[in-house]
Amino acid sequence: MTTLKRTPGPAARSAFRLGMLTAGVVGLATLGAGYLSGALTAAMALYALFALFPIYLVVAASALSVWLGYDKDVTDLRPVYR
């Protein structure tokens, strides 16, 4: 039995954009709250901002893309002919 392939539509695109915006704001707010509360020093906050925050955004984008149906698998590959 074959499975139906459905491509994500405009609602998924909007949900992805909103999810990434929310993830960015929550991540920056968490860094700011940690710095303001004294849990993070300035050096640790800058390290988290420039080294760890981009990794956090990639993980968030990966999770959102799988959840919203943007993930690809082997069945999406087509042979290439010259």
N, CA, C and O atoms as a Maestro MAE file, in Angstrom:
{
 s_m_m2io_version
 :::
 2.0.0
}

f_m_ct {
 s_m_title
 :::
 protein
 m_atom[328] {
  # First column is atom index #
  i_m_mmod_type
  r_m_x_coord
  r_m_y_coord
  r_m_z_coord
  i_m_residue_number
  s_m_chain_name
  s_m_pdb_residue_name
  s_m_pdb_atom_name
  i_m_atomic_number
  :::
  1 25 0.843 -1.174 0.000 1 A "MET " " N  " 7
  2 3 0.000 0.000 0.000 1 A "MET " " CA " 6
  3 2 0.893 1.243 0.000 1 A "MET " " C  " 6
  4 15 1.827 1.337 0.796 1 A "MET " " O  " 8
  5 25 0.614 2.169 -0.866 2 A "THR " " N  " 7
  6 3 1.417 3.379 -0.951 2 A "THR " " CA " 6
  7 2 0.871 4.431 -0.004 2 A "THR " " C  " 6
  8 15 -0.325 4.483 0.282 2 A "THR " " O  " 8
  9 25 1.778 5.264 0.473 3 A "THR " " N  " 7
  10 3 1.360 6.368 1.333 3 A "THR " " CA " 6
  11 2 1.193 7.616 0.486 3 A "THR " " C  " 6
  12 15 1.879 7.796 -0.520 3 A "THR " " O  " 8
  13 25 0.304 8.446 0.888 4 A "LEU " " N  " 7
  14 3 0.072 9.695 0.171 4 A "LEU " " CA " 6
  15 2 1.121 10.717 0.569 4 A "LEU " " C  " 6
  16 15 1.411 10.894 1.752 4 A "LEU " " O  " 8
  17 25 1.686 11.385 -0.417 5 A "LYS " " N  " 7
  18 3 2.644 12.456 -0.163 5 A "LYS " " CA " 6
  19 2 1.908 13.790 -0.192 5 A "LYS " " C  " 6
  20 15 1.278 14.145 -1.188 5 A "LYS " " O  " 8
  21 25 1.994 14.504 0.890 6 A "ARG " " N  " 7
  22 3 1.369 15.827 0.946 6 A "ARG " " CA " 6
  23 2 2.450 16.852 1.194 6 A "ARG " " C  " 6
  24 15 3.282 16.693 2.087 6 A "ARG " " O  " 8
  25 25 2.432 17.892 0.405 7 A "THR " " N  " 7
  26 3 3.414 18.948 0.591 7 A "THR " " CA " 6
  27 2 2.844 19.998 1.534 7 A "THR " " C  " 6
  28 15 1.642 20.262 1.527 7 A "THR " " O  " 8
  29 25 3.712 20.595 2.347 8 A "PRO " " N  " 7
  30 3 3.244 21.636 3.255 8 A "PRO " " CA " 6
  31 2 2.759 22.861 2.478 8 A "PRO " " C  " 6
  32 15 3.319 23.208 1.438 8 A "PRO " " O  " 8
  33 25 1.751 23.487 2.975 9 A "GLY " " N  " 7
  34 3 1.181 24.639 2.294 9 A "GLY " " CA " 6
  35 2 1.539 25.947 2.970 9 A "GLY " " C  " 6
  36 15 2.481 26.009 3.761 9 A "GLY " " O  " 8
  37 25 0.783 26.999 2.656 10 A "PRO " " N  " 7
  38 3 1.066 28.314 3.210 10 A "PRO " " CA " 6
  39 2 0.864 28.382 4.722 10 A "PRO " " C  " 6
  40 15 1.523 29.174 5.395 10 A "PRO " " O  " 8
  41 25 -0.033 27.567 5.262 11 A "ALA " " N  " 7
  42 3 -0.222 27.578 6.718 11 A "ALA " " CA " 6
  43 2 1.016 27.029 7.423 11 A "ALA " " C  " 6
  44 15 1.398 27.517 8.486 11 A "ALA " " O  " 8
  45 25 1.646 26.005 6.823 12 A "ALA " " N  " 7
  46 3 2.871 25.453 7.408 12 A "ALA " " CA " 6
  47 2 4.001 26.467 7.322 12 A "ALA " " C  " 6
  48 15 4.809 26.575 8.244 12 A "ALA " " O  " 8
  49 25 4.064 27.202 6.238 13 A "ARG " " N  " 7
  50 3 5.101 28.231 6.092 13 A "ARG " " CA " 6
  51 2 4.932 29.315 7.158 13 A "ARG " " C  " 6
  52 15 5.911 29.757 7.759 13 A "ARG " " O  " 8
  53 25 3.713 29.734 7.385 14 A "SER " " N  " 7
  54 3 3.449 30.737 8.416 14 A "SER " " CA " 6
  55 2 3.733 30.191 9.808 14 A "SER " " C  " 6
  56 15 4.271 30.900 10.658 14 A "SER " " O  " 8
  57 25 3.373 28.929 10.045 15 A "ALA " " N  " 7
  58 3 3.635 28.317 11.345 15 A "ALA " " CA " 6
  59 2 5.133 28.179 11.590 15 A "ALA " " C  " 6
  60 15 5.596 28.370 12.715 15 A "ALA " " O  " 8
  61 25 5.893 27.850 10.546 16 A "PHE " " N  " 7
  62 3 7.344 27.747 10.690 16 A "PHE " " CA " 6
  63 2 7.942 29.110 11.023 16 A "PHE " " C  " 6
  64 15 8.788 29.219 11.910 16 A "PHE " " O  " 8
  65 25 7.511 30.130 10.324 17 A "ARG " " N  " 7
  66 3 8.028 31.474 10.563 17 A "ARG " " CA " 6
  67 2 7.693 31.935 11.993 17 A "ARG " " C  " 6
  68 15 8.544 32.489 12.689 17 A "ARG " " O  " 8
  69 25 6.456 31.700 12.413 18 A "LEU " " N  " 7
  70 3 6.051 32.078 13.766 18 A "LEU " " CA " 6
  71 2 6.811 31.260 14.810 18 A "LEU " " C  " 6
  72 15 7.220 31.799 15.838 18 A "LEU " " O  " 8
  73 25 7.002 29.970 14.554 19 A "GLY " " N  " 7
  74 3 7.735 29.126 15.487 19 A "GLY " " CA " 6
  75 2 9.184 29.548 15.630 19 A "GLY " " C  " 6
  76 15 9.721 29.547 16.738 19 A "GLY " " O  " 8
  77 25 9.827 29.909 14.529 20 A "MET " " N  " 7
  78 3 11.213 30.359 14.600 20 A "MET " " CA " 6
  79 2 11.327 31.717 15.290 20 A "MET " " C  " 6
  80 15 12.266 31.955 16.049 20 A "MET " " O  " 8
  81 25 10.386 32.589 15.029 21 A "LEU " " N  " 7
  82 3 10.378 33.878 15.716 21 A "LEU " " CA " 6
  83 2 10.186 33.685 17.219 21 A "LEU " " C  " 6
  84 15 10.861 34.328 18.024 21 A "LEU " " O  " 8
  85 25 9.273 32.808 17.590 22 A "THR " " N  " 7
  86 3 9.031 32.518 19.002 22 A "THR " " CA " 6
  87 2 10.260 31.883 19.644 22 A "THR " " C  " 6
  88 15 10.632 32.246 20.760 22 A "THR " " O  " 8
  89 25 10.893 30.941 18.951 23 A "ALA " " N  " 7
  90 3 12.093 30.292 19.494 23 A "ALA " " CA " 6
  91 2 13.212 31.306 19.696 23 A "ALA " " C  " 6
  92 15 13.918 31.253 20.703 23 A "ALA " " O  " 8
  93 25 13.381 32.219 18.763 24 A "GLY " " N  " 7
  94 3 14.406 33.245 18.894 24 A "GLY " " CA " 6
  95 2 14.145 34.181 20.054 24 A "GLY " " C  " 6
  96 15 15.054 34.494 20.822 24 A "GLY " " O  " 8
  97 25 12.906 34.631 20.186 25 A "VAL " " N  " 7
  98 3 12.561 35.553 21.271 25 A "VAL " " CA " 6
  99 2 12.706 34.867 22.627 25 A "VAL " " C  " 6
  100 15 13.230 35.460 23.570 25 A "VAL " " O  " 8
  101 25 12.243 33.619 22.730 26 A "VAL " " N  " 7
  102 3 12.349 32.886 23.996 26 A "VAL " " CA " 6
  103 2 13.814 32.640 24.348 26 A "VAL " " C  " 6
  104 15 14.199 32.773 25.510 26 A "VAL " " O  " 8
  105 25 14.632 32.282 23.361 27 A "GLY " " N  " 7
  106 3 16.050 32.058 23.618 27 A "GLY " " CA " 6
  107 2 16.760 33.315 24.068 27 A "GLY " " C  " 6
  108 15 17.536 33.284 25.023 27 A "GLY " " O  " 8
  109 25 16.501 34.425 23.388 28 A "LEU " " N  " 7
  110 3 17.127 35.692 23.786 28 A "LEU " " CA " 6
  111 2 16.624 36.172 25.139 28 A "LEU " " C  " 6
  112 15 17.396 36.721 25.926 28 A "LEU " " O  " 8
  113 25 15.346 35.974 25.419 29 A "ALA " " N  " 7
  114 3 14.805 36.364 26.726 29 A "ALA " " CA " 6
  115 2 15.420 35.526 27.838 29 A "ALA " " C  " 6
  116 15 15.686 36.035 28.926 29 A "ALA " " O  " 8
  117 25 15.649 34.243 27.568 30 A "THR " " N  " 7
  118 3 16.284 33.379 28.564 30 A "THR " " CA " 6
  119 2 17.719 33.818 28.821 30 A "THR " " C  " 6
  120 15 18.159 33.856 29.970 30 A "THR " " O  " 8
  121 25 18.449 34.148 27.763 31 A "LEU " " N  " 7
  122 3 19.811 34.652 27.947 31 A "LEU " " CA " 6
  123 2 19.815 35.966 28.726 31 A "LEU " " C  " 6
  124 15 20.629 36.161 29.629 31 A "LEU " " O  " 8
  125 25 18.910 36.853 28.371 32 A "GLY " " N  " 7
  126 3 18.837 38.140 29.069 32 A "GLY " " CA " 6
  127 2 18.460 37.976 30.533 32 A "GLY " " C  " 6
  128 15 19.023 38.645 31.400 32 A "GLY " " O  " 8
  129 25 17.518 37.096 30.811 33 A "ALA " " N  " 7
  130 3 17.115 36.869 32.201 33 A "ALA " " CA " 6
  131 2 18.242 36.236 32.998 33 A "ALA " " C  " 6
  132 15 18.438 36.572 34.166 33 A "ALA " " O  " 8
  133 25 18.979 35.333 32.389 34 A "GLY " " N  " 7
  134 3 20.115 34.730 33.078 34 A "GLY " " CA " 6
  135 2 21.202 35.733 33.374 34 A "GLY " " C  " 6
  136 15 21.826 35.684 34.434 34 A "GLY " " O  " 8
  137 25 21.434 36.641 32.446 35 A "TYR " " N  " 7
  138 3 22.443 37.675 32.675 35 A "TYR " " CA " 6
  139 2 21.985 38.680 33.736 35 A "TYR " " C  " 6
  140 15 22.759 39.054 34.617 35 A "TYR " " O  " 8
  141 25 20.744 39.106 33.648 36 A "LEU " " N  " 7
  142 3 20.242 40.098 34.604 36 A "LEU " " CA " 6
  143 2 20.115 39.536 36.016 36 A "LEU " " C  " 6
  144 15 20.266 40.272 36.992 36 A "LEU " " O  " 8
  145 25 19.840 38.239 36.131 37 A "SER " " N  " 7
  146 3 19.720 37.650 37.460 37 A "SER " " CA " 6
  147 2 21.080 37.330 38.070 37 A "SER " " C  " 6
  148 15 21.163 37.019 39.259 37 A "SER " " O  " 8
  149 25 22.129 37.401 37.289 38 A "GLY " " N  " 7
  150 3 23.462 37.127 37.795 38 A "GLY " " CA " 6
  151 2 23.895 35.685 37.616 38 A "GLY " " C  " 6
  152 15 24.992 35.324 38.042 38 A "GLY " " O  " 8
  153 25 23.082 34.859 37.008 39 A "ALA " " N  " 7
  154 3 23.445 33.458 36.785 39 A "ALA " " CA " 6
  155 2 24.504 33.333 35.691 39 A "ALA " " C  " 6
  156 15 25.276 32.374 35.684 39 A "ALA " " O  " 8
  157 25 24.544 34.284 34.779 40 A "LEU " " N  " 7
  158 3 25.531 34.290 33.704 40 A "LEU " " CA " 6
  159 2 26.414 35.521 33.824 40 A "LEU " " C  " 6
  160 15 25.922 36.626 34.054 40 A "LEU " " O  " 8
  161 25 27.713 35.330 33.669 41 A "THR " " N  " 7
  162 3 28.604 36.482 33.590 41 A "THR " " CA " 6
  163 2 28.537 37.030 32.166 41 A "THR " " C  " 6
  164 15 27.919 36.426 31.289 41 A "THR " " O  " 8
  165 25 29.164 38.157 31.948 42 A "ALA " " N  " 7
  166 3 29.147 38.761 30.613 42 A "ALA " " CA " 6
  167 2 29.834 37.848 29.600 42 A "ALA " " C  " 6
  168 15 29.357 37.705 28.474 42 A "ALA " " O  " 8
  169 25 30.938 37.235 29.986 43 A "ALA " " N  " 7
  170 3 31.666 36.348 29.071 43 A "ALA " " CA " 6
  171 2 30.835 35.103 28.748 43 A "ALA " " C  " 6
  172 15 30.794 34.666 27.598 43 A "ALA " " O  " 8
  173 25 30.180 34.540 29.750 44 A "MET " " N  " 7
  174 3 29.342 33.366 29.509 44 A "MET " " CA " 6
  175 2 28.145 33.713 28.644 44 A "MET " " C  " 6
  176 15 27.758 32.927 27.779 44 A "MET " " O  " 8
  177 25 27.553 34.876 28.865 45 A "ALA " " N  " 7
  178 3 26.404 35.290 28.068 45 A "ALA " " CA " 6
  179 2 26.801 35.512 26.612 45 A "ALA " " C  " 6
  180 15 26.065 35.130 25.702 45 A "ALA " " O  " 8
  181 25 27.963 36.129 26.390 46 A "LEU " " N  " 7
  182 3 28.428 36.331 25.015 46 A "LEU " " CA " 6
  183 2 28.765 35.007 24.346 46 A "LEU " " C  " 6
  184 15 28.482 34.822 23.162 46 A "LEU " " O  " 8
  185 25 29.372 34.078 25.096 47 A "TYR " " N  " 7
  186 3 29.650 32.753 24.547 47 A "TYR " " CA " 6
  187 2 28.347 32.057 24.159 47 A "TYR " " C  " 6
  188 15 28.242 31.485 23.074 47 A "TYR " " O  " 8
  189 25 27.366 32.108 25.042 48 A "ALA " " N  " 7
  190 3 26.080 31.472 24.753 48 A "ALA " " CA " 6
  191 2 25.411 32.138 23.551 48 A "ALA " " C  " 6
  192 15 24.791 31.462 22.730 48 A "ALA " " O  " 8
  193 25 25.535 33.444 23.449 49 A "LEU " " N  " 7
  194 3 24.905 34.166 22.347 49 A "LEU " " CA " 6
  195 2 25.546 33.835 21.007 49 A "LEU " " C  " 6
  196 15 24.838 33.614 20.025 49 A "LEU " " O  " 8
  197 25 26.877 33.798 20.951 50 A "PHE " " N  " 7
  198 3 27.545 33.621 19.671 50 A "PHE " " CA " 6
  199 2 27.883 32.174 19.329 50 A "PHE " " C  " 6
  200 15 28.054 31.850 18.154 50 A "PHE " " O  " 8
  201 25 27.982 31.304 20.321 51 A "ALA " " N  " 7
  202 3 28.349 29.917 20.030 51 A "ALA " " CA " 6
  203 2 27.170 28.952 20.187 51 A "ALA " " C  " 6
  204 15 27.011 28.041 19.375 51 A "ALA " " O  " 8
  205 25 26.356 29.137 21.206 52 A "LEU " " N  " 7
  206 3 25.294 28.177 21.483 52 A "LEU " " CA " 6
  207 2 23.943 28.568 20.893 52 A "LEU " " C  " 6
  208 15 23.153 27.695 20.534 52 A "LEU " " O  " 8
  209 25 23.672 29.844 20.790 53 A "PHE " " N  " 7
  210 3 22.377 30.297 20.279 53 A "PHE " " CA " 6
  211 2 22.128 29.866 18.828 53 A "PHE " " C  " 6
  212 15 21.012 29.449 18.518 53 A "PHE " " O  " 8
  213 25 23.122 29.948 17.918 54 A "PRO " " N  " 7
  214 3 22.878 29.448 16.555 54 A "PRO " " CA " 6
  215 2 22.583 27.949 16.514 54 A "PRO " " C  " 6
  216 15 21.768 27.502 15.707 54 A "PRO " " O  " 8
  217 25 23.235 27.174 17.370 55 A "ILE " " N  " 7
  218 3 22.964 25.741 17.425 55 A "ILE " " CA " 6
  219 2 21.540 25.503 17.909 55 A "ILE " " C  " 6
  220 15 20.839 24.631 17.396 55 A "ILE " " O  " 8
  221 25 21.118 26.279 18.894 56 A "TYR " " N  " 7
  222 3 19.741 26.194 19.403 56 A "TYR " " CA " 6
  223 2 18.739 26.491 18.287 56 A "TYR " " C  " 6
  224 15 17.716 25.815 18.177 56 A "TYR " " O  " 8
  225 25 19.027 27.493 17.464 57 A "LEU " " N  " 7
  226 3 18.115 27.835 16.369 57 A "LEU " " CA " 6
  227 2 18.067 26.739 15.304 57 A "LEU " " C  " 6
  228 15 17.009 26.489 14.727 57 A "LEU " " O  " 8
  229 25 19.196 26.083 15.037 58 A "VAL " " N  " 7
  230 3 19.207 24.978 14.063 58 A "VAL " " CA " 6
  231 2 18.381 23.809 14.591 58 A "VAL " " C  " 6
  232 15 17.626 23.193 13.838 58 A "VAL " " O  " 8
  233 25 18.519 23.500 15.876 59 A "VAL " " N  " 7
  234 3 17.737 22.410 16.468 59 A "VAL " " CA " 6
  235 2 16.244 22.754 16.437 59 A "VAL " " C  " 6
  236 15 15.413 21.897 16.138 59 A "VAL " " O  " 8
  237 25 15.911 24.002 16.745 60 A "ALA " " N  " 7
  238 3 14.509 24.422 16.707 60 A "ALA " " CA " 6
  239 2 13.957 24.345 15.282 60 A "ALA " " C  " 6
  240 15 12.824 23.908 15.083 60 A "ALA " " O  " 8
  241 25 14.739 24.761 14.299 61 A "ALA " " N  " 7
  242 3 14.294 24.695 12.904 61 A "ALA " " CA " 6
  243 2 14.125 23.245 12.458 61 A "ALA " " C  " 6
  244 15 13.189 22.927 11.724 61 A "ALA " " O  " 8
  245 25 15.018 22.373 12.893 62 A "SER " " N  " 7
  246 3 14.904 20.958 12.539 62 A "SER " " CA " 6
  247 2 13.638 20.342 13.127 62 A "SER " " C  " 6
  248 15 12.919 19.611 12.446 62 A "SER " " O  " 8
  249 25 13.376 20.640 14.386 63 A "ALA " " N  " 7
  250 3 12.178 20.105 15.037 63 A "ALA " " CA " 6
  251 2 10.909 20.634 14.371 63 A "ALA " " C  " 6
  252 15 9.966 19.877 14.140 63 A "ALA " " O  " 8
  253 25 10.884 21.916 14.066 64 A "LEU " " N  " 7
  254 3 9.711 22.495 13.409 64 A "LEU " " CA " 6
  255 2 9.514 21.928 12.000 64 A "LEU " " C  " 6
  256 15 8.382 21.672 11.589 64 A "LEU " " O  " 8
  257 25 10.603 21.734 11.265 65 A "SER " " N  " 7
  258 3 10.459 21.239 9.895 65 A "SER " " CA " 6
  259 2 9.921 19.811 9.874 65 A "SER " " C  " 6
  260 15 9.114 19.471 9.009 65 A "SER " " O  " 8
  261 25 10.355 18.976 10.808 66 A "VAL " " N  " 7
  262 3 9.830 17.612 10.870 66 A "VAL " " CA " 6
  263 2 8.367 17.646 11.291 66 A "VAL " " C  " 6
  264 15 7.541 16.933 10.722 66 A "VAL " " O  " 8
  265 25 8.047 18.452 12.265 67 A "TRP " " N  " 7
  266 3 6.682 18.525 12.777 67 A "TRP " " CA " 6
  267 2 5.705 19.044 11.715 67 A "TRP " " C  " 6
  268 15 4.562 18.594 11.642 67 A "TRP " " O  " 8
  269 25 6.165 19.989 10.900 68 A "LEU " " N  " 7
  270 3 5.281 20.597 9.908 68 A "LEU " " CA " 6
  271 2 5.306 19.892 8.551 68 A "LEU " " C  " 6
  272 15 4.581 20.298 7.643 68 A "LEU " " O  " 8
  273 25 6.108 18.865 8.393 69 A "GLY " " N  " 7
  274 3 6.091 18.095 7.161 69 A "GLY " " CA " 6
  275 2 7.076 18.521 6.102 69 A "GLY " " C  " 6
  276 15 6.897 18.182 4.932 69 A "GLY " " O  " 8
  277 25 8.117 19.256 6.470 70 A "TYR " " N  " 7
  278 3 9.128 19.654 5.501 70 A "TYR " " CA " 6
  279 2 10.246 18.625 5.379 70 A "TYR " " C  " 6
  280 15 11.133 18.792 4.542 70 A "TYR " " O  " 8
  281 25 10.231 17.569 6.186 71 A "ASP " " N  " 7
  282 3 11.301 16.582 6.155 71 A "ASP " " CA " 6
  283 2 11.230 15.749 4.880 71 A "ASP " " C  " 6
  284 15 10.152 15.541 4.324 71 A "ASP " " O  " 8
  285 25 12.364 15.286 4.433 72 A "LYS " " N  " 7
  286 3 12.463 14.470 3.217 72 A "LYS " " CA " 6
  287 2 13.017 13.106 3.605 72 A "LYS " " C  " 6
  288 15 13.721 12.973 4.606 72 A "LYS " " O  " 8
  289 25 12.692 12.091 2.800 73 A "ASP " " N  " 7
  290 3 13.260 10.772 3.009 73 A "ASP " " CA " 6
  291 2 13.704 10.193 1.672 73 A "ASP " " C  " 6
  292 15 13.712 10.896 0.662 73 A "ASP " " O  " 8
  293 25 14.065 8.940 1.662 74 A "VAL " " N  " 7
  294 3 14.612 8.300 0.466 74 A "VAL " " CA " 6
  295 2 13.594 8.271 -0.669 74 A "VAL " " C  " 6
  296 15 13.980 8.312 -1.837 74 A "VAL " " O  " 8
  297 25 12.323 8.203 -0.356 75 A "THR " " N  " 7
  298 3 11.315 8.122 -1.416 75 A "THR " " CA " 6
  299 2 11.168 9.439 -2.174 75 A "THR " " C  " 6
  300 15 10.564 9.462 -3.246 75 A "THR " " O  " 8
  301 25 11.705 10.530 -1.642 76 A "ASP " " N  " 7
  302 3 11.637 11.812 -2.332 76 A "ASP " " CA " 6
  303 2 12.758 12.001 -3.354 76 A "ASP " " C  " 6
  304 15 12.752 12.974 -4.107 76 A "ASP " " O  " 8
  305 25 13.719 11.074 -3.381 77 A "LEU " " N  " 7
  306 3 14.824 11.182 -4.316 77 A "LEU " " CA " 6
  307 2 14.419 10.677 -5.694 77 A "LEU " " C  " 6
  308 15 13.678 9.702 -5.812 77 A "LEU " " O  " 8
  309 25 14.899 11.329 -6.710 78 A "ARG " " N  " 7
  310 3 14.649 10.912 -8.082 78 A "ARG " " CA " 6
  311 2 15.968 10.669 -8.768 78 A "ARG " " C  " 6
  312 15 16.953 11.328 -8.435 78 A "ARG " " O  " 8
  313 25 16.033 9.732 -9.729 79 A "PRO " " N  " 7
  314 3 17.287 9.516 -10.438 79 A "PRO " " CA " 6
  315 2 17.642 10.731 -11.314 79 A "PRO " " C  " 6
  316 15 16.768 11.411 -11.853 79 A "PRO " " O  " 8
  317 25 18.917 10.969 -11.432 80 A "VAL " " N  " 7
  318 3 19.401 12.081 -12.231 80 A "VAL " " CA " 6
  319 2 19.951 11.521 -13.528 80 A "VAL " " C  " 6
  320 15 20.783 10.614 -13.521 80 A "VAL " " O  " 8
  321 25 19.485 12.062 -14.635 81 A "TYR " " N  " 7
  322 3 19.946 11.620 -15.947 81 A "TYR " " CA " 6
  323 2 20.644 12.770 -16.632 81 A "TYR " " C  " 6
  324 15 20.225 13.923 -16.532 81 A "TYR " " O  " 8
  325 25 21.701 12.444 -17.321 82 A "ARG " " N  " 7
  326 3 22.443 13.468 -18.048 82 A "ARG " " CA " 6
  327 2 21.895 13.604 -19.437 82 A "ARG " " C  " 6
  328 15 22.385 14.420 -20.217 82 A "ARG " " O  " 8
  :::
 }
 m_bond[327] {
  # First column is bond index #
  i_m_from
  i_m_to
  i_m_order
  :::
  1 1 2 1
  2 2 3 1
  3 3 4 2
  4 3 5 1
  5 5 6 1
  6 6 7 1
  7 7 8 2
  8 7 9 1
  9 9 10 1
  10 10 11 1
  11 11 12 2
  12 11 13 1
  13 13 14 1
  14 14 15 1
  15 15 16 2
  16 15 17 1
  17 17 18 1
  18 18 19 1
  19 19 20 2
  20 19 21 1
  21 21 22 1
  22 22 23 1
  23 23 24 2
  24 23 25 1
  25 25 26 1
  26 26 27 1
  27 27 28 2
  28 27 29 1
  29 29 30 1
  30 30 31 1
  31 31 32 2
  32 31 33 1
  33 33 34 1
  34 34 35 1
  35 35 36 2
  36 35 37 1
  37 37 38 1
  38 38 39 1
  39 39 40 2
  40 39 41 1
  41 41 42 1
  42 42 43 1
  43 43 44 2
  44 43 45 1
  45 45 46 1
  46 46 47 1
  47 47 48 2
  48 47 49 1
  49 49 50 1
  50 50 51 1
  51 51 52 2
  52 51 53 1
  53 53 54 1
  54 54 55 1
  55 55 56 2
  56 55 57 1
  57 57 58 1
  58 58 59 1
  59 59 60 2
  60 59 61 1
  61 61 62 1
  62 62 63 1
  63 63 64 2
  64 63 65 1
  65 65 66 1
  66 66 67 1
  67 67 68 2
  68 67 69 1
  69 69 70 1
  70 70 71 1
  71 71 72 2
  72 71 73 1
  73 73 74 1
  74 74 75 1
  75 75 76 2
  76 75 77 1
  77 77 78 1
  78 78 79 1
  79 79 80 2
  80 79 81 1
  81 81 82 1
  82 82 83 1
  83 83 84 2
  84 83 85 1
  85 85 86 1
  86 86 87 1
  87 87 88 2
  88 87 89 1
  89 89 90 1
  90 90 91 1
  91 91 92 2
  92 91 93 1
  93 93 94 1
  94 94 95 1
  95 95 96 2
  96 95 97 1
  97 97 98 1
  98 98 99 1
  99 99 100 2
  100 99 101 1
  101 101 102 1
  102 102 103 1
  103 103 104 2
  104 103 105 1
  105 105 106 1
  106 106 107 1
  107 107 108 2
  108 107 109 1
  109 109 110 1
  110 110 111 1
  111 111 112 2
  112 111 113 1
  113 113 114 1
  114 114 115 1
  115 115 116 2
  116 115 117 1
  117 117 118 1
  118 118 119 1
  119 119 120 2
  120 119 121 1
  121 121 122 1
  122 122 123 1
  123 123 124 2
  124 123 125 1
  125 125 126 1
  126 126 127 1
  127 127 128 2
  128 127 129 1
  129 129 130 1
  130 130 131 1
  131 131 132 2
  132 131 133 1
  133 133 134 1
  134 134 135 1
  135 135 136 2
  136 135 137 1
  137 137 138 1
  138 138 139 1
  139 139 140 2
  140 139 141 1
  141 141 142 1
  142 142 143 1
  143 143 144 2
  144 143 145 1
  145 145 146 1
  146 146 147 1
  147 147 148 2
  148 147 149 1
  149 149 150 1
  150 150 151 1
  151 151 152 2
  152 151 153 1
  153 153 154 1
  154 154 155 1
  155 155 156 2
  156 155 157 1
  157 157 158 1
  158 158 159 1
  159 159 160 2
  160 159 161 1
  161 161 162 1
  162 162 163 1
  163 163 164 2
  164 163 165 1
  165 165 166 1
  166 166 167 1
  167 167 168 2
  168 167 169 1
  169 169 170 1
  170 170 171 1
  171 171 172 2
  172 171 173 1
  173 173 174 1
  174 174 175 1
  175 175 176 2
  176 175 177 1
  177 177 178 1
  178 178 179 1
  179 179 180 2
  180 179 181 1
  181 181 182 1
  182 182 183 1
  183 183 184 2
  184 183 185 1
  185 185 186 1
  186 186 187 1
  187 187 188 2
  188 187 189 1
  189 189 190 1
  190 190 191 1
  191 191 192 2
  192 191 193 1
  193 193 194 1
  194 194 195 1
  195 195 196 2
  196 195 197 1
  197 197 198 1
  198 198 199 1
  199 199 200 2
  200 199 201 1
  201 201 202 1
  202 202 203 1
  203 203 204 2
  204 203 205 1
  205 205 206 1
  206 206 207 1
  207 207 208 2
  208 207 209 1
  209 209 210 1
  210 210 211 1
  211 211 212 2
  212 211 213 1
  213 213 214 1
  214 214 215 1
  215 215 216 2
  216 215 217 1
  217 217 218 1
  218 218 219 1
  219 219 220 2
  220 219 221 1
  221 221 222 1
  222 222 223 1
  223 223 224 2
  224 223 225 1
  225 225 226 1
  226 226 227 1
  227 227 228 2
  228 227 229 1
  229 229 230 1
  230 230 231 1
  231 231 232 2
  232 231 233 1
  233 233 234 1
  234 234 235 1
  235 235 236 2
  236 235 237 1
  237 237 238 1
  238 238 239 1
  239 239 240 2
  240 239 241 1
  241 241 242 1
  242 242 243 1
  243 243 244 2
  244 243 245 1
  245 245 246 1
  246 246 247 1
  247 247 248 2
  248 247 249 1
  249 249 250 1
  250 250 251 1
  251 251 252 2
  252 251 253 1
  253 253 254 1
  254 254 255 1
  255 255 256 2
  256 255 257 1
  257 257 258 1
  258 258 259 1
  259 259 260 2
  260 259 261 1
  261 261 262 1
  262 262 263 1
  263 263 264 2
  264 263 265 1
  265 265 266 1
  266 266 267 1
  267 267 268 2
  268 267 269 1
  269 269 270 1
  270 270 271 1
  271 271 272 2
  272 271 273 1
  273 273 274 1
  274 274 275 1
  275 275 276 2
  276 275 277 1
  277 277 278 1
  278 278 279 1
  279 279 280 2
  280 279 281 1
  281 281 282 1
  282 282 283 1
  283 283 284 2
  284 283 285 1
  285 285 286 1
  286 286 287 1
  287 287 288 2
  288 287 289 1
  289 289 290 1
  290 290 291 1
  291 291 292 2
  292 291 293 1
  293 293 294 1
  294 294 295 1
  295 295 296 2
  296 295 297 1
  297 297 298 1
  298 298 299 1
  299 299 300 2
  300 299 301 1
  301 301 302 1
  302 302 303 1
  303 303 304 2
  304 303 305 1
  305 305 306 1
  306 306 307 1
  307 307 308 2
  308 307 309 1
  309 309 310 1
  310 310 311 1
  311 311 312 2
  312 311 313 1
  313 313 314 1
  314 314 315 1
  315 315 316 2
  316 315 317 1
  317 317 318 1
  318 318 319 1
  319 319 320 2
  320 319 321 1
  321 321 322 1
  322 322 323 1
  323 323 324 2
  324 323 325 1
  325 325 326 1
  326 326 327 1
  327 327 328 2
  :::
 }
}
